[in-house]
C-alpha cells in the first residue's frame, strides 16, 4: 500500500514536470519565432479596398504635376525622364540653386553617382530647375562684409 502511494506521488510529479517542460518548450519556440519574425507583434493596418488611388502619370493640377510634385513648366517631361529614374522627385524639389548651382550638382552626380551625360537635355534640365527651384529669400539679412572690427576694452 505504501509503495502504491509512493508510485502515485512520483507519477503526479512526473506529469507535472512533463507539463512544465512542455510549456517551457512551447514558450521557447514562440520566443525563437518572434525573434526571427518580429513583425508578428505589429498589428497589420486595416486595408480599405478604396484606399488605392490611381494617379494619371500626366495629370497636372494647380500647376503641379501630381505624380512627381514638380511644377508644370517647359521642360517638365525632360526633367522627369532625366531625374526620376535614379531618385525621388522630392530630392529635387527640396533643393534650391542657381543655374550654376544646378550645373554643379549635376557634375557632382556625374562624378560620384554615375549620372550619364545629359547631352542636349542638360540645358533644358538646368533651365527648368533654375527657373522653378531657384534660391528663395529666406527673410534673413545678408551676411555682413567689409566690417572693421575692434577690440572691446574692459
Contact map, one row per residue, 1 for C-alpha under 8 A:
1111100000000000000000000000000000000000000000000000000000000000000000000000000000000000000000000000000000000000000000000000000000000000000000000000000000
1111110000000000000000000000000000000000000000000000000000000000000000000000000000000000000000000000000000000000000000000000000000000000000000000000000000
1111111000000000000000000000000000000000000000000000000000000000000000000000000000000000000000000000000000000000000000000000000000000000000000000000000000
1111111100000000000000000000000000000000000000000000000000000000000000000000000000000000000000000000000000000000000000000000000000000000000000000000000000
1111111110000000000000000000000000000000000000000000000000000000000000000000000000000000000000000000000000000000000000000000000000000000000000000000000000
0111111111000000000000000000000000000000000000000000000000000000000000000000000000000000000000000000000000000000000000000000000000000000000000000000000000
0011111111100000000000000000000000000000000000000000000000000000000000000000000000000000000000000000000000000000000000000000000000000000000000000000000000
0001111111110000000000000000000000000000000000000000000000000000000000000000000000000000000000000000000000000000000000000000000000000000000000000000000000
0000111111111000000000000000000000000000000000000000000000000000000000000000000000000000000000000000000000000000000000000000000000000000000000000000000000
0000011111111100000000000000000000000000000000000000000000000000000000000000000000000000000000000000000000000000000000000000000000000000000000000000000000
0000001111111110000000000000000000000000000000000000000000000000000000000000000000000000000000000000000000000000000000000000000000000000000000000000000000
0000000111111111000000000000000000000000000000000000000000000000000000000000000000000000000000000000000000000000000000000000000000000000000000000000000000
0000000011111111100000000000000000000000000000000000000000000000000000000000000000000000000000000000000000000000000000000000000000000000000000000000000000
0000000001111111110000000000000000000000000000000000000000000000000000000000000000000000000000000000000000000000000000000000000000000000000000000000000000
0000000000111111111000000000000000000000000000000000000000000000000000000000000000000000000000000000000000000000000000000000000000000000000000000000000000
0000000000011111111100000000000000000000000000000000000000000000000000000000000000000000000000000000000000000000000000000000000000000000000000000000000000
0000000000001111111110000000000000000000000000000000000000000000000000000000000000000000000000000000000000000000000000000000000000000000000000000000000000
0000000000000111111111000000000000000000000000000000000000000000000000000000000000000000000000000000000000000000000000000000000000000000000000000000000000
0000000000000011111111100000000000000000000000000000000000000000000000000000000000000000000000000000000000000000000000000000000000000000000000000000000000
0000000000000001111111110000000000000000000000000000000000000000000000000000000000000000000000000000000000000000000000000000000000000000000000000000000000
0000000000000000111111111000000000000000000000000000000000000000000000000000000000000000000000000000000000000000000000000000000000000000000000000000000000
0000000000000000011111111100000000000000000000000000000000000000000000000000000000000000000000000000000000000000000000000000000000000000000000000000000000
0000000000000000001111111110000000000000000000000000000000000000000000000000000000000000000000000000000000000000000000000000000000000000000000000000000000
0000000000000000000111111111000000000000000000000000000000000000000000000000000000000000000000000000000000000000000000000000000000000000000000000000000000
0000000000000000000011111111100000000000000000000000000000000000000000000000000000000000000000000000000000000000000000000000000000000000000000000000000000
0000000000000000000001111111110000000000000000000000000000000000000000000000000000000000000000000000000000000000000000000000000000000000000000000000000000
0000000000000000000000111111111000000000000000000000000000000000000000000000000000000000000000000000000000000000000000000000000000000000000000000000000000
0000000000000000000000011111111100000000000000000000000000000000000000000000000000000000000000000000000000000000000000000000000000000000000000000000000000
0000000000000000000000001111111110000000000000000000000000000000000000000000000000000000000000000000000000000000000000000000000000000000000000000000000000
0000000000000000000000000111111111000000000000000000000000000000000000000000000000000000000000000000000000000000000000000000000000000000000000000000000000
0000000000000000000000000011111111100000000000000000000000000000000000000000000000000000000000000000000000000000000000000000000000000000000000000000000000
0000000000000000000000000001111111110000000000000000000000000000000000000000000000000000000000000000000000000000000000000000000000000000000000000000000000
0000000000000000000000000000111111111100000000000000000000000000000000000000000000000000000000000000000000000000000000000000000000000000000000000000000000
0000000000000000000000000000011111111111100000000000000000000000000000000000000000000000000000000000000000000000000000000000000000000000000000000000000000
0000000000000000000000000000001111111100000000000000000000000000000000000000000000000000000000000000000000000000000000000000000000000000000000000000000000
0000000000000000000000000000000111111100000000000000000000000000000000000000000000000000000000000000000000000000000000000000000000000000000000000000000000
0000000000000000000000000000000011111111000000000000000000000000000000000000000000000000000000000000000000000000000000000000000000000000000000000000000000
0000000000000000000000000000000011111111110000000000000000000000000000000000000000000000000000000000000000000000000000000000000000000000000000000000000000
0000000000000000000000000000000001001111110000000000000000000000000000000000000000000000000000000000000000000000000000000000000000000000000000000000000000
0000000000000000000000000000000001001111111000000000000000000000000000000000000000000000000000000000000000000000000000000000000000000000000000000000000000
0000000000000000000000000000000001000111111000000000000000000000000000000000000000000000000000000000000000000000000000000000000000000000000000000000000000
0000000000000000000000000000000000000111111100000000000000000000000000000000000000000000000000000000000000000000000000000000000000000000000000000000000000
0000000000000000000000000000000000000001111110000000000000000000000000000000000000000000000000000000000000000000000000000000000000000000000000000000000000
0000000000000000000000000000000000000000011111000000000000000000000000000000000000000000000000000000000000000000000000000000000000000000000000000000000000
0000000000000000000000000000000000000000001111100000000000000000000000000000000000000000000000000000000000000000000000000000000000000000000000000000000000
0000000000000000000000000000000000000000000111110000000000000000000000000000000000000000000000000000000000000000000000000000000000000000000000000000000000
0000000000000000000000000000000000000000000011111010000000000000000000000000000000000000000000000000000000000000000000000000000000000000000000000000000000
0000000000000000000000000000000000000000000001111110000000000000000000000000000000000000000000000000000000000000000000000000000000000000000000000000000000
0000000000000000000000000000000000000000000000111111000000000000000000000000000000000000000000000000000000000000000000000000000000000000000000000000000000
0000000000000000000000000000000000000000000000011111100000000000000000000000000000000000000000000000000000000000000000000000000000000000000000000000000000
0000000000000000000000000000000000000000000000111111100000000000000000000000000000000000000000000000000000000000000000000000000000000000000000000000000000
0000000000000000000000000000000000000000000000001111110000000000000000000000000000000000000000000000000000000000000000000000000000000000000000000000000000
0000000000000000000000000000000000000000000000000111111000000000000000000000000000000000000000000000000000000000000000000000000000000000000000000000000000
0000000000000000000000000000000000000000000000000001111100000000000000000000000000000000000000000000000000000000000000000000000000000000000000000000000000
0000000000000000000000000000000000000000000000000000111110100000011000000000000000000000000000000000000000000000000000000000000000000000000000000000000000
0000000000000000000000000000000000000000000000000000011111100000001000000000000000000000000000000000000000000000000000000000000000000000000000000000000000
0000000000000000000000000000000000000000000000000000001111100000011000000000000000000000000000000000000000000000000000000000000000000000000000000000000000
0000000000000000000000000000000000000000000000000000000111110000111000000000000000000000000000000000000000000000000000000000000000000000000000000000000000
0000000000000000000000000000000000000000000000000000001111111000111000000000000000000000000000000000000000000000000000000000000000000000000000000000000000
0000000000000000000000000000000000000000000000000000000001111111110000010000000000000000000000000000000000000000000000000000000000000000000000000000000000
0000000000000000000000000000000000000000000000000000000000111111110000000000000000000000000000000000000000000000000000000000000000000000000000000000000000
0000000000000000000000000000000000000000000000000000000000011111000000000000000000000000000000000000000000000000000000000000000000000000000000000000000000
0000000000000000000000000000000000000000000000000000000000011111100000110000000000000000000000000000000000000000000000000000000000000000000000000000000000
0000000000000000000000000000000000000000000000000000000000011111110011110000000000000000000000000000000000000000000000000000000000000000000000000000000000
0000000000000000000000000000000000000000000000000000000001111011111111110000000000000000000000000000000000000000000000000000000000000000000000000000000000
0000000000000000000000000000000000000000000000000000001011111001111111000000000000000000000000000000000000000000000000000000000000000000000000000000000000
0000000000000000000000000000000000000000000000000000001111100000111110000000000000000000000000000000000000000000000000000000000000000000000000000000000000
0000000000000000000000000000000000000000000000000000000000000000111111000000000100000001110000000000000000000000000000000000000000000000000000000000000000
0000000000000000000000000000000000000000000000000000000000000001111111100000000000000000110010000000000000000000000000000000000000000000000000000000000000
0000000000000000000000000000000000000000000000000000000000000001110111110001000000000000100010000000000000000000000000000000000000000000000000000000000000
0000000000000000000000000000000000000000000000000000000000000011100011111001000000000000000000000000000000000000000000000000000000010000000000000000000000
0000000000000000000000000000000000000000000000000000000000010011100001111101000000000000000000000000000000000000000000000000000000000000000000000000000000
0000000000000000000000000000000000000000000000000000000000000000000000111111000000000000000000000000000000000000000000000000000100000000000000000000000000
0000000000000000000000000000000000000000000000000000000000000000000000011111000000000000000000000000000000000000000000000000000100000000000000000000000000
0000000000000000000000000000000000000000000000000000000000000000000000001111111000000000000000000000000000000000000000000001100100000000000000000000000000
0000000000000000000000000000000000000000000000000000000000000000000001111111111100000000000000000000000000000000000000000000000100000000000000000000000000
0000000000000000000000000000000000000000000000000000000000000000000000000011111110000000000000000000000000000000000000000000000000000000000000000000000000
0000000000000000000000000000000000000000000000000000000000000000000000000011111111000000000000000000000000000000000000001001100000000000000000000000000000
0000000000000000000000000000000000000000000000000000000000000000000000000011111111110000000000000000000000000000000000000001100100000000000000000000000000
0000000000000000000000000000000000000000000000000000000000000000000100000001111111111000100000000000000000000000000000000000000000000000000000000000000000
0000000000000000000000000000000000000000000000000000000000000000000000000000111111111000000000000000000000000000000000000000000000000000000000000000000000
0000000000000000000000000000000000000000000000000000000000000000000000000000011111111000000000000000000000000000000001000000100000000000000000000000000000
0000000000000000000000000000000000000000000000000000000000000000000000000000001111111111100000000000000000000000000000000000000000000000000000000000000000
0000000000000000000000000000000000000000000000000000000000000000000000000000001111111111100000000000000000000000000000000000000000000000000000000000000000
0000000000000000000000000000000000000000000000000000000000000000000000000000000111111110000000000000000000000000000000000000000000000000000000000000000000
0000000000000000000000000000000000000000000000000000000000000000000000000000000000111111000000000000000000000000000000000000000000000000000000000000000000
0000000000000000000000000000000000000000000000000000000000000000000000000000000000111111101000000000000000000000000000000000000000000000000000000000000000
0000000000000000000000000000000000000000000000000000000000000000000100000000000000110111111100000000000000000000000000000000000000000000000000000000000000
0000000000000000000000000000000000000000000000000000000000000000000111000000000100110011111110000000000000000000000000000000000000000000000000000000000000
0000000000000000000000000000000000000000000000000000000000000000000110000000000000000001111111000000000000000000000000000000000000000000000000000000000000
0000000000000000000000000000000000000000000000000000000000000000000000000000000000000011111111100000000000000000000000000000000000000000000000000000000000
0000000000000000000000000000000000000000000000000000000000000000000000000000000000000001111111100000000000000000000000000000000000000000000000000000000000
0000000000000000000000000000000000000000000000000000000000000000000011000000000000000000111111110000000000000000000000000000000000001000000000000000000000
0000000000000000000000000000000000000000000000000000000000000000000000000000000000000000011111110000000000000000000000000000000000000000000000000000000000
0000000000000000000000000000000000000000000000000000000000000000000000000000000000000000001111111000000000000000000000000000000000001000000000000000000000
0000000000000000000000000000000000000000000000000000000000000000000000000000000000000000000011111100000000000000000000000000000000001111000000000000000000
0000000000000000000000000000000000000000000000000000000000000000000000000000000000000000000000111111110000000000000000000000000011001110000000000000000000
0000000000000000000000000000000000000000000000000000000000000000000000000000000000000000000000011111110000000000000000000000000001000110000000000000000000
0000000000000000000000000000000000000000000000000000000000000000000000000000000000000000000000001111111000000000000000000000011011000100000000000000000000
0000000000000000000000000000000000000000000000000000000000000000000000000000000000000000000000001111111100000000000000000000000000000000000000000000000000
0000000000000000000000000000000000000000000000000000000000000000000000000000000000000000000000001111111110000000000000000000000000000000000000000000000000
0000000000000000000000000000000000000000000000000000000000000000000000000000000000000000000000001111111111000000000000000000010011000000000000000000000000
0000000000000000000000000000000000000000000000000000000000000000000000000000000000000000000000000011111111100000000000000000010000000000000000000000000000
0000000000000000000000000000000000000000000000000000000000000000000000000000000000000000000000000001111111110000000000000000000000000000000000000000000000
0000000000000000000000000000000000000000000000000000000000000000000000000000000000000000000000000000111111111000000000000000000000000000000000000000000000
0000000000000000000000000000000000000000000000000000000000000000000000000000000000000000000000000000011111111100001000000000000000000000000000000000000000
0000000000000000000000000000000000000000000000000000000000000000000000000000000000000000000000000000001111111110000000000000000000000000000000000000000000
0000000000000000000000000000000000000000000000000000000000000000000000000000000000000000000000000000000111111111100000000000000000000000000000000000000000
0000000000000000000000000000000000000000000000000000000000000000000000000000000000000000000000000000000011111111111000000000000000000000000000000000000000
0000000000000000000000000000000000000000000000000000000000000000000000000000000000000000000000000000000001111111111110000000000000000000000000000000000000
0000000000000000000000000000000000000000000000000000000000000000000000000000000000000000000000000000000000111111111000000000000000000000000000000000000000
0000000000000000000000000000000000000000000000000000000000000000000000000000000000000000000000000000000000011111111000000000000000000000000000000000000000
0000000000000000000000000000000000000000000000000000000000000000000000000000000000000000000000000000000000011111111000000000000000000000000000000000000000
0000000000000000000000000000000000000000000000000000000000000000000000000000000000000000000000000000000000001111111100000000000000000000000000000000000000
0000000000000000000000000000000000000000000000000000000000000000000000000000000000000000000000000000000001001111111110000000000000000000000000000000000000
0000000000000000000000000000000000000000000000000000000000000000000000000000000000000000000000000000000000000100011111000000000000000000000000000000000000
0000000000000000000000000000000000000000000000000000000000000000000000000000000000000000000000000000000000000100001111100000000000000000000000000000000000
0000000000000000000000000000000000000000000000000000000000000000000000000000000001000000000000000000000000000000000111111100000000000000000000000000000000
0000000000000000000000000000000000000000000000000000000000000000000000000000000000000000000000000000000000000000000011111100000000000000000000000000000000
0000000000000000000000000000000000000000000000000000000000000000000000000000000000000000000000000000000000000000000001111111000000000000000000000000000000
0000000000000000000000000000000000000000000000000000000000000000000000000000010000000000000000000000000000000000000001111111100000000000000000000000000000
0000000000000000000000000000000000000000000000000000000000000000000000000000000000000000000000000000000000000000000001111111110000000000000000000000000000
0000000000000000000000000000000000000000000000000000000000000000000000000000000000000000000000000000000000000000000000011111111000000000000000000000000000
0000000000000000000000000000000000000000000000000000000000000000000000000010011000000000000000000000000000000000000000011111111100000000000000000000000000
0000000000000000000000000000000000000000000000000000000000000000000000000010011001000000000000000000000000000000000000001111111110000000000000000000000000
0000000000000000000000000000000000000000000000000000000000000000000000000000000000000000000000000010011000000000000000000111111111000000000000000000000000
0000000000000000000000000000000000000000000000000000000000000000000000000000000000000000000000000010000000000000000000000011111111100000000000000000000000
0000000000000000000000000000000000000000000000000000000000000000000000001111001000000000000000000000000000000000000000000001111111111000000000000000000000
0000000000000000000000000000000000000000000000000000000000000000000000000000000000000000000000001010010000000000000000000000111111111100000000000000000000
0000000000000000000000000000000000000000000000000000000000000000000000000000000000000000000000001110010000000000000000000000011111111100000000000000000000
0000000000000000000000000000000000000000000000000000000000000000000000000000000000000000000000000000000000000000000000000000001111111100000000000000000000
0000000000000000000000000000000000000000000000000000000000000000000000100000000000000000000000000000000000000000000000000000000111111100000000000000000000
0000000000000000000000000000000000000000000000000000000000000000000000000000000000000000000010111000000000000000000000000000000111111110000000000000000000
0000000000000000000000000000000000000000000000000000000000000000000000000000000000000000000000011110000000000000000000000000000011111111000000000000000000
0000000000000000000000000000000000000000000000000000000000000000000000000000000000000000000000011100000000000000000000000000000000001111100000000000000000
0000000000000000000000000000000000000000000000000000000000000000000000000000000000000000000000010000000000000000000000000000000000000111110000000000000000
0000000000000000000000000000000000000000000000000000000000000000000000000000000000000000000000000000000000000000000000000000000000000011111100000000000000
0000000000000000000000000000000000000000000000000000000000000000000000000000000000000000000000000000000000000000000000000000000000000001111100000000000000
0000000000000000000000000000000000000000000000000000000000000000000000000000000000000000000000000000000000000000000000000000000000000000111110000000000000
0000000000000000000000000000000000000000000000000000000000000000000000000000000000000000000000000000000000000000000000000000000000000000111111000000000000
0000000000000000000000000000000000000000000000000000000000000000000000000000000000000000000000000000000000000000000000000000000000000000001111100000000000
0000000000000000000000000000000000000000000000000000000000000000000000000000000000000000000000000000000000000000000000000000000000000000000111110000000000
0000000000000000000000000000000000000000000000000000000000000000000000000000000000000000000000000000000000000000000000000000000000000000000011111000000000
0000000000000000000000000000000000000000000000000000000000000000000000000000000000000000000000000000000000000000000000000000000000000000000001111110000000
0000000000000000000000000000000000000000000000000000000000000000000000000000000000000000000000000000000000000000000000000000000000000000000000111110000000
0000000000000000000000000000000000000000000000000000000000000000000000000000000000000000000000000000000000000000000000000000000000000000000000011111000000
0000000000000000000000000000000000000000000000000000000000000000000000000000000000000000000000000000000000000000000000000000000000000000000000011111100000
0000000000000000000000000000000000000000000000000000000000000000000000000000000000000000000000000000000000000000000000000000000000000000000000000111110000
0000000000000000000000000000000000000000000000000000000000000000000000000000000000000000000000000000000000000000000000000000000000000000000000000011111000
0000000000000000000000000000000000000000000000000000000000000000000000000000000000000000000000000000000000000000000000000000000000000000000000000001111100
0000000000000000000000000000000000000000000000000000000000000000000000000000000000000000000000000000000000000000000000000000000000000000000000000000111110
0000000000000000000000000000000000000000000000000000000000000000000000000000000000000000000000000000000000000000000000000000000000000000000000000000011111
0000000000000000000000000000000000000000000000000000000000000000000000000000000000000000000000000000000000000000000000000000000000000000000000000000001111
0000000000000000000000000000000000000000000000000000000000000000000000000000000000000000000000000000000000000000000000000000000000000000000000000000000111
